[in-house]
Amino acid sequence: MEKKDFEAWLDNISIAFLSLTDLQKNETLDHLISLSGAVQLRHLSNNLEILLKRDFLKLLPLELSFYLLKWLDPQTLLTCCLVSKQWNKVISACTEVWQTACKNLGWQIDDSVQDPLHWKKVYLKAILRMKQLKDHEAFETSSLIGHSARVYALYYKDGLLCTGSDDLSAKLWDVSTGQCIYGIQTHTCAAVKFDEQKLVTGSFDNTVACWEWSSGAKTQHFRGHTGAVFSVDYNDELDILVSGSADFTVKVWALSTGTCLNTLTGHTEWVTKVVLQKCKVKSLMHSPGDYILLSADKYEIKIWPIGREINCKCLRTLFVSEDRSISLQPRLHFDGKYIVCSSALGLYQWDFASYDILRVIKPPDFSNVSLLGFGEIFALLFDNRYLYIMDLRTEKLISRWPLPEYRKSKRGSSFLAGEMSWLNGLNGQNDTGLVFATSMPDHSIHLVLWKEHG
């Protein structure tokens, strides 16, 4: 058949084929295939490979490929990386895909880092750590031995743990090595806080004292409370020390001289926690940079503008039940933006700008669960049996770790969280060091530490 006649015939056949139903088209193709020889079948096979198995990652513009990849979950993406070198190259080059995958796991993202291979490696490291948390394999334990009586007071900072005991001593430990760096003779410690030079202790003898690490000398003695001092905090910039006591008061002292500057009243229960912190939000009552004092008892949290004037008045009193039927626990979180405290009803989070309750988190069987640390992504909780990690985005418990029979204390500070930065999001670097510490009946200190990455 001449080429011109063939083209006319092919046009007529094409028009007729397009008018058929799908079933008729299939029957036509089946009939044509049955009439085909080896050359035609080979031609058909080669073209079907191109028509039906198009490599869209290879053919599409890179921007469209990235858009499509964002709809796949990371595990599927890792599988897709095994399809071919081309697929692996394209998928591994999509920075946003791996950054999003890391964010979904609760990882901190530095948007200034745009190397896609970096974020793919971070994701692989992250998925391993999250699997360890889920499988209860992310932590390990250790003990510090050295005190000869009850250890009641604990405070952690920058890899160092301070312990105060009824054996009339305070010790400073290097958590990474388990070595005691300093040991000084003190009074019975109910609360401790330290820096490089000094140690401040609140005592069951109703006083507060300041000690020098290097010499063990008492440099200041703060007398005036008529009940045990359960909590202390201080700020060198303000030259102020604050203390909360079983006498229902909060006292404000001059740190350098030991002079009592003010006694804050209004609590009707033991003041078990005081926190001195810079405000980070603006409201009608305070501005960013103002120093704020929080004091908590069994039922209430009081807010004082301590940085503005010494003779301050309470700005607001927070509570979870007006009839005092629900009590608060003494472990209080305040980061300048949010106040968080736990009760038998759950975790309460207040917005510091408005003092409104933002949310109440109620995990299953929360009546015995206490707050240790609260961040942007995770919260650290514990009860009589386990240490828990909660994903605050879903309010689900994602990990737990068994705890020994530690010394129980409803009022005191005989347990605490260690490193806290990971609660705002893991980053592959901050999941190291101390997670949790508690005093034991045998006078030792039980430590829960991050296990090194596998």
C-alpha positions as CSV (number, residue, x, y, z in Angstrom):
1,M,0.0,0.0,0.0
2,E,1.3,3.4,-0.9
3,K,2.2,5.7,2.0
4,K,-0.5,8.2,1.1
5,D,-3.2,5.5,0.9
6,F,-1.9,4.0,4.2
7,E,-2.1,7.3,6.0
8,A,-5.7,7.8,4.8
9,W,-6.6,4.2,5.8
10,L,-5.0,4.8,9.3
11,D,-7.0,8.0,9.8
12,N,-10.2,6.2,9.0
13,I,-9.3,3.3,11.3
14,S,-8.4,5.8,14.1
15,I,-11.7,7.6,13.8
16,A,-13.6,4.4,13.9
17,F,-11.5,3.1,16.9
18,L,-12.2,6.2,19.0
19,S,-15.9,5.8,18.5
20,L,-15.9,2.3,20.1
21,T,-16.7,1.5,23.7
22,D,-13.9,0.5,26.1
23,L,-14.9,-3.1,25.8
24,Q,-14.9,-2.9,22.0
25,K,-11.5,-1.2,22.0
26,N,-10.1,-4.1,24.2
27,E,-11.6,-6.7,21.9
28,T,-10.0,-4.9,18.9
29,L,-6.6,-4.8,20.5
30,D,-6.8,-8.5,21.5
31,H,-7.6,-9.3,17.8
32,L,-4.8,-7.2,16.5
33,I,-2.3,-8.8,19.0
34,S,-3.4,-12.3,17.9
35,L,-2.6,-11.3,14.3
36,S,0.8,-9.9,15.2
37,G,4.1,-11.6,14.5
38,A,7.4,-11.6,16.6
39,V,8.5,-8.2,15.2
40,Q,5.2,-6.6,16.1
41,L,5.1,-8.1,19.6
42,R,8.7,-6.9,20.3
43,H,7.8,-3.4,19.1
44,L,4.7,-3.5,21.3
45,S,6.7,-4.6,24.4
46,N,9.3,-1.9,24.0
47,N,6.7,0.9,23.6
48,L,4.6,-0.3,26.5
49,E,7.6,-0.1,28.8
50,I,7.9,3.6,27.9
51,L,4.1,4.3,28.0
52,L,3.2,2.5,31.2
53,K,6.3,2.8,33.3
54,R,7.2,6.4,33.0
55,D,9.8,7.6,35.5
56,F,8.0,10.8,36.7
57,L,10.9,11.8,39.0
58,K,13.1,11.8,35.9
59,L,10.7,13.4,33.5
60,L,9.1,16.1,35.7
61,P,10.6,19.4,36.6
62,L,12.4,19.3,40.0
63,E,9.9,21.6,41.6
64,L,7.0,19.3,40.7
65,S,8.9,16.3,41.9
66,F,9.5,17.9,45.3
67,Y,5.8,18.9,45.6
68,L,4.8,15.3,45.0
69,L,7.4,13.9,47.4
70,K,6.0,16.0,50.2
71,W,2.9,13.9,50.2
72,L,4.8,10.7,51.0
73,D,5.7,9.6,54.5
74,P,9.4,9.4,55.3
75,Q,9.5,5.6,55.5
76,T,8.1,5.4,52.0
77,L,10.6,7.9,50.9
78,L,13.4,5.8,52.3
79,T,12.1,2.8,50.3
80,C,11.8,5.0,47.2
81,C,15.5,5.9,47.6
82,L,16.3,2.2,46.8
83,V,14.5,2.3,43.4
84,S,17.4,3.8,41.4
85,K,20.3,6.2,41.7
86,Q,18.2,8.9,40.0
87,W,15.4,8.5,42.5
88,N,17.8,8.5,45.4
89,K,19.5,11.7,44.1
90,V,16.2,13.5,43.7
91,I,14.7,12.4,47.0
92,S,17.9,13.1,48.9
93,A,18.0,16.6,47.4
94,C,14.6,17.7,48.8
95,T,15.5,19.7,51.9
96,E,11.9,20.6,52.8
97,V,10.8,16.9,52.8
98,W,13.5,15.9,55.4
99,Q,13.0,19.0,57.5
100,T,9.3,18.3,57.7
101,A,10.0,14.7,58.6
102,C,12.3,15.8,61.4
103,K,9.7,18.4,62.7
104,N,7.0,15.7,62.8
105,L,9.2,13.6,65.1
106,G,9.7,16.6,67.4
107,W,13.1,17.6,66.2
108,Q,14.4,21.2,66.3
109,I,15.0,22.7,62.8
110,D,17.6,25.3,62.0
111,D,16.2,26.8,58.7
112,S,19.5,28.4,57.9
113,V,21.0,24.9,57.2
114,Q,19.8,24.0,53.7
115,D,22.0,21.0,53.0
116,P,19.4,18.2,52.2
117,L,21.9,15.4,53.0
118,H,22.3,16.9,56.4
119,W,18.6,16.8,57.1
120,K,18.3,13.3,55.7
121,K,21.0,12.1,58.1
122,V,19.3,14.0,61.0
123,Y,16.1,12.2,60.2
124,L,17.8,8.8,60.2
125,K,19.3,9.6,63.6
126,A,16.0,10.9,64.8
127,I,14.1,7.9,63.8
128,L,16.5,5.7,65.7
129,R,16.2,7.8,68.9
130,M,12.4,7.8,68.7
131,K,12.4,4.0,68.2
132,Q,14.6,3.7,71.3
133,L,12.1,5.8,73.2
134,K,9.2,3.8,72.0
135,D,11.0,0.5,72.8
136,H,12.1,1.8,76.3
137,E,15.7,1.5,75.3
138,A,16.8,5.2,75.2
139,F,18.0,5.5,78.8
140,E,20.4,3.9,81.3
141,T,20.8,4.2,85.1
142,S,23.5,5.1,87.5
143,S,23.9,5.9,91.2
144,L,25.7,8.4,93.3
145,I,26.8,7.2,96.8
146,G,28.3,9.3,99.5
147,H,25.7,10.6,101.9
148,S,25.0,8.9,105.2
149,A,21.5,10.2,105.9
150,R,18.3,11.2,104.0
151,V,18.9,13.2,100.8
152,Y,16.1,15.7,100.6
153,A,17.3,18.6,98.3
154,L,18.4,18.3,94.7
155,Y,19.4,20.9,92.1
156,Y,20.8,20.4,88.6
157,K,22.7,22.8,86.3
158,D,25.2,22.4,83.4
159,G,26.1,18.7,84.1
160,L,26.5,19.2,87.8
161,L,24.1,17.9,90.5
162,C,23.9,19.4,94.0
163,T,22.6,17.2,96.9
164,G,21.6,18.4,100.4
165,S,21.2,15.8,103.2
166,D,20.2,15.3,106.8
167,D,23.8,14.3,107.4
168,L,24.5,18.1,107.6
169,S,26.3,18.2,104.3
170,A,25.9,19.3,100.7
171,K,27.8,17.7,97.8
172,L,28.4,18.8,94.2
173,W,28.6,15.9,91.7
174,D,29.8,15.6,88.1
175,V,27.0,13.6,86.6
176,S,29.0,12.3,83.7
177,T,31.7,10.8,85.8
178,G,29.9,10.2,89.1
179,Q,32.6,12.0,91.0
180,C,32.0,14.3,94.0
181,I,33.7,17.7,93.2
182,Y,32.9,19.5,96.5
183,G,31.6,18.4,99.8
184,I,30.9,21.0,102.5
185,Q,29.3,20.9,106.0
186,T,26.0,22.7,106.1
187,H,22.7,22.5,108.0
188,T,19.8,20.2,107.2
189,C,18.9,21.1,103.6
190,A,15.3,21.3,102.3
191,A,16.3,23.2,99.2
192,V,19.5,24.0,97.3
193,K,20.6,26.2,94.4
194,F,24.2,26.9,93.3
195,D,26.5,28.6,90.8
196,E,30.2,28.4,90.2
197,Q,31.2,30.2,93.4
198,K,28.4,29.7,95.9
199,L,25.7,27.5,97.2
200,V,22.4,28.8,98.7
201,T,20.5,26.4,101.0
202,G,17.0,26.5,102.6
203,S,16.8,24.5,105.8
204,F,14.5,22.7,108.1
205,D,16.0,24.9,110.9
206,N,13.9,27.9,109.4
207,T,17.0,29.7,108.0
208,V,18.6,30.3,104.6
209,A,22.4,30.3,104.2
210,C,24.9,31.1,101.5
211,W,28.2,29.1,101.3
212,E,31.4,29.3,99.4
213,W,32.2,26.1,97.5
214,S,36.0,26.5,97.5
215,S,36.4,27.0,101.3
216,G,33.1,25.7,102.6
217,A,32.7,28.9,104.6
218,K,29.2,30.3,105.4
219,T,29.2,33.8,103.8
220,Q,25.7,34.8,104.8
221,H,22.9,33.6,107.1
222,F,19.3,34.7,106.5
223,R,17.2,34.5,109.7
224,G,13.5,35.5,110.0
225,H,11.3,32.6,108.9
226,T,9.4,30.7,111.7
227,G,9.0,27.5,109.6
228,A,11.1,25.3,107.4
229,V,12.3,26.8,104.2
230,F,11.2,24.6,101.3
231,S,12.3,26.6,98.3
232,V,14.9,29.3,97.4
233,D,15.8,31.2,94.3
234,Y,18.1,34.2,93.7
235,N,19.4,36.6,91.1
236,D,22.8,38.2,91.3
237,E,21.8,41.1,88.9
238,L,19.0,42.2,91.3
239,D,21.0,41.2,94.4
240,I,17.9,39.5,95.6
241,L,17.2,36.1,97.2
242,V,13.6,34.8,97.7
243,S,12.5,32.0,100.0
244,G,9.3,30.1,100.6
245,S,8.5,28.7,104.0
246,A,6.2,26.5,106.0
247,D,5.3,29.7,107.9
248,F,3.0,30.6,104.9
249,T,5.3,33.6,103.8
250,V,7.7,34.5,101.1
251,K,10.7,36.6,102.2
252,V,12.7,38.8,99.9
253,W,16.3,39.3,101.0
254,A,19.4,41.3,99.9
255,L,21.6,38.6,98.7
256,S,24.9,40.4,99.5
257,T,24.0,41.6,103.0
258,G,21.4,39.1,104.3
259,T,18.9,41.9,105.1
260,C,15.2,41.1,104.9
261,L,13.8,43.6,102.4
262,N,10.1,42.4,102.5
263,T,7.8,39.7,103.7
264,L,5.1,38.7,101.2
265,T,1.9,37.4,102.9
266,G,-1.3,36.0,101.6
267,H,-0.6,32.3,101.4
268,T,-2.6,30.1,103.8
269,E,-0.6,26.9,103.3
270,W,3.1,26.0,103.2
271,V,4.9,27.8,100.4
272,T,6.6,24.9,98.7
273,K,8.0,26.6,95.6
274,V,9.3,30.1,94.6
275,V,10.6,30.9,91.1
276,L,12.3,34.1,90.1
277,Q,12.2,34.6,86.3
278,K,12.2,37.3,83.6
279,C,8.9,38.0,81.9
280,K,9.0,37.3,78.1
281,V,5.5,38.7,77.2
282,K,3.7,42.0,77.4
283,S,0.5,42.6,79.3
284,L,-1.2,45.4,81.2
285,M,0.6,44.4,84.3
286,H,4.1,43.6,83.1
287,S,6.5,44.1,80.2
288,P,9.2,41.8,78.6
289,G,12.3,41.9,80.8
290,D,10.5,42.5,84.1
291,Y,11.5,40.2,86.8
292,I,8.5,38.2,88.2
293,L,8.3,36.1,91.3
294,L,6.0,33.1,91.5
295,S,5.1,31.5,94.8
296,A,3.0,28.4,95.1
297,D,1.3,26.6,98.0
298,K,-1.0,23.6,98.1
299,Y,-3.9,25.4,96.4
300,E,-2.7,28.7,94.9
301,I,0.0,30.3,92.7
302,K,0.7,33.9,93.4
303,I,2.4,36.3,91.0
304,W,4.5,39.2,92.3
305,P,6.3,42.0,90.2
306,I,9.5,41.6,92.2
307,G,11.8,43.5,89.8
308,R,9.8,46.7,89.7
309,E,9.7,47.4,93.5
310,I,10.5,45.6,96.7
311,N,7.2,46.5,98.4
312,C,5.2,44.8,95.7
313,K,1.6,43.7,95.7
314,C,0.3,40.4,94.3
315,L,-0.7,40.8,90.7
316,R,-2.9,37.7,90.5
317,T,-3.7,34.5,92.3
318,L,-4.1,31.3,90.1
319,F,-6.0,28.2,91.2
320,V,-7.8,25.2,89.7
321,S,-10.7,25.0,92.2
322,E,-12.3,27.9,94.1
323,D,-13.5,25.6,96.9
324,R,-10.0,24.2,97.3
325,S,-11.1,20.7,96.6
326,I,-8.2,20.2,94.2
327,S,-4.7,20.6,95.3
328,L,-1.6,21.6,93.3
329,Q,1.7,19.8,93.3
330,P,4.8,21.7,94.3
331,R,6.7,21.2,91.0
332,L,6.0,24.4,89.2
333,H,7.1,25.4,85.6
334,F,7.5,29.0,84.5
335,D,9.5,30.1,81.5
336,G,8.4,33.7,81.2
337,K,5.6,32.9,78.8
338,Y,3.6,30.0,80.4
339,I,2.9,28.8,83.9
340,V,2.4,25.0,84.2
341,C,1.4,23.0,87.3
342,S,0.0,19.6,87.8
343,S,-3.0,18.5,90.0
344,A,-5.2,15.5,90.4
345,L,-7.2,16.8,87.4
346,G,-4.3,17.0,85.0
347,L,-1.7,19.5,83.8
348,Y,-2.8,23.1,83.8
349,Q,-1.2,25.6,81.4
350,W,-1.8,29.3,81.9
351,D,-0.9,32.0,79.4
352,F,1.2,34.5,81.4
353,A,0.2,37.5,79.2
354,S,-3.6,37.1,80.0
355,Y,-3.5,34.6,83.0
356,D,-6.1,32.6,81.1
357,I,-6.0,28.8,81.2
358,L,-4.9,27.7,77.8
359,R,-5.5,24.0,78.2
360,V,-5.8,21.1,80.7
361,I,-4.0,18.0,79.7
362,K,-5.6,14.8,81.1
363,P,-3.7,11.6,80.3
364,P,-5.2,8.3,81.4
365,D,-4.9,7.7,85.1
366,F,-3.4,11.1,85.8
367,S,-4.3,11.2,89.5
368,N,-0.8,10.1,90.6
369,V,1.3,11.6,87.8
370,S,3.5,14.6,88.6
371,L,5.2,17.3,86.4
372,L,9.0,17.3,86.1
373,G,9.5,19.4,82.9
374,F,7.4,21.1,80.3
375,G,8.6,22.3,76.9
376,E,7.3,23.3,73.4
377,I,7.2,19.7,72.2
378,F,7.6,17.3,75.1
379,A,6.7,17.1,78.8
380,L,8.5,14.9,81.3
381,L,6.2,13.3,83.9
382,F,6.5,10.6,86.6
383,D,4.5,8.6,89.1
384,N,5.4,5.9,91.7
385,R,6.4,3.4,89.0
386,Y,7.5,5.1,85.8
387,L,9.1,8.1,84.1
388,Y,6.9,9.3,81.2
389,I,7.5,11.4,78.1
390,M,4.5,13.0,76.5
391,D,4.2,14.5,73.1
392,L,2.4,17.8,73.8
393,R,1.2,18.1,70.2
394,T,-0.9,15.0,70.5
395,E,-1.0,14.8,74.4
396,K,-0.1,11.1,74.1
397,L,2.5,9.3,76.2
398,I,5.2,8.1,73.8
399,S,7.7,6.5,76.2
400,R,8.1,5.3,79.8
401,W,11.0,4.1,81.9
402,P,10.7,2.0,85.1
403,L,11.7,3.7,88.4
404,P,12.9,2.0,91.6
405,E,11.2,2.4,95.0
406,Y,12.4,6.0,95.5
407,R,11.9,8.1,98.6
408,K,8.4,9.7,98.5
409,S,8.0,13.3,99.4
410,K,4.9,15.3,98.6
411,R,6.3,18.6,99.8
412,G,10.0,18.5,99.0
413,S,12.4,18.5,96.1
414,S,13.8,15.0,96.4
415,F,13.4,14.4,92.6
416,L,14.0,16.6,89.6
417,A,14.5,16.7,85.9
418,G,18.0,17.1,84.4
419,E,18.7,18.6,81.1
420,M,15.6,20.4,79.8
421,S,16.5,21.8,76.4
422,W,15.3,18.6,74.6
423,L,11.8,19.3,75.8
424,N,11.6,22.1,73.2
425,G,12.6,19.6,70.5
426,L,15.4,17.1,70.1
427,N,18.3,18.0,67.8
428,G,20.7,15.0,68.0
429,Q,22.9,16.9,70.4
430,N,20.8,17.7,73.4
431,D,19.7,14.1,74.1
432,T,22.7,13.5,76.4
433,G,23.3,13.7,80.1
434,L,20.9,13.6,83.0
435,V,17.2,13.0,82.5
436,F,16.0,12.4,86.0
437,A,17.4,12.2,89.5
438,T,15.8,11.0,92.8
439,S,16.9,10.2,96.3
440,M,16.7,6.6,97.5
441,P,15.9,5.1,100.9
442,D,19.5,3.9,101.2
443,H,20.7,7.6,101.0
444,S,22.0,7.2,97.4
445,I,20.9,9.2,94.4
446,H,19.3,7.3,91.5
447,L,20.1,8.8,88.1
448,V,18.4,8.2,84.7
449,L,20.6,9.2,81.8
450,W,20.4,9.3,78.0
451,K,22.0,6.3,76.4
452,E,24.5,7.2,73.7
453,H,23.2,6.8,70.1
454,G,23.6,3.4,68.6
